[in-house]
Amino acid sequence: MLEWKKWGCTLICDGWINGKDMSVSNFLVYSQRAIVFLKFLDTCDAIKDVKQIFELLNSMVEEIREDNVVQLAEQKKM
């Protein structure tokens, strides 16, 4: 997206554990005009391994393009 290049964007990760004790995550991109759904992943294997979490986030940043991402955010449940 052109906005991402011009203004930058935020990669948002929203994760939770479903009713079957599986860890799942949504990845969204926030920019000045909209929030865009990027991907939904089963993160059961990654949730307990810091290196795998880093590699997963890194792959999302690469997909958006590193020079477009200005920050990462985690959605917290209240």
DAKA-V931532 format. One record per backbone hydrogen bond with DSSP energy under -0.5 kcal/mol. CO is the residue of the C=O (numbers start at 1). NH is the residue of the N-H. Records with the same first field share a line. If there is no record, write none. Layout:
CO=NH  NH
//
This chain:
1=5
2=6
3=7  8
4=8
9=70  71
10=12  30
11=73
12=28
13=15  75
14=26
16=18  24
18=21
22=18  24
23=43  44
24=16
25=41
26=14
27=38  39
28=12
29=36
30=10
34=31
36=29
39=27
41=25  43
43=47
46=49
48=50
49=53
50=54
51=55
52=56
53=57
54=58
55=59
56=60
57=61
58=62
59=63
60=64
61=65
65=68  69
66=69
68=9
71=11
73=13
74=76
//
